[in-house]
Amino acid sequence: MFSDISKKSLQVTINNAEFAMPYFFMISCEIEGETIKRRSDISNQVASPIFVQNKFFLPLNEQNL
């Protein structure tokens, strides 16, 4: 059966991040009003973390755009 739900997604990539103080950081991505959330790994205690999991795909519901 063919679905009316779109298979499109938003790609978010975190390449560079810099914070004022060294700490254990993580990045969380979500689209407001949607239930799906994506989260990076937790970085080492640094001011400029490099995330192993730095690319996120968030499904888009075209009916809400």
DAJOTA-V242844 format. One line per field, one symbol per residue. burial: + if it has 16 or more other ideal C-beta (glycine too) atoms within 10 Angstrom, else -. Layout:
burial->???
//
This chain:
burial->----------------+-------+-+------------+--+-----+-+--+-+---+-----
//
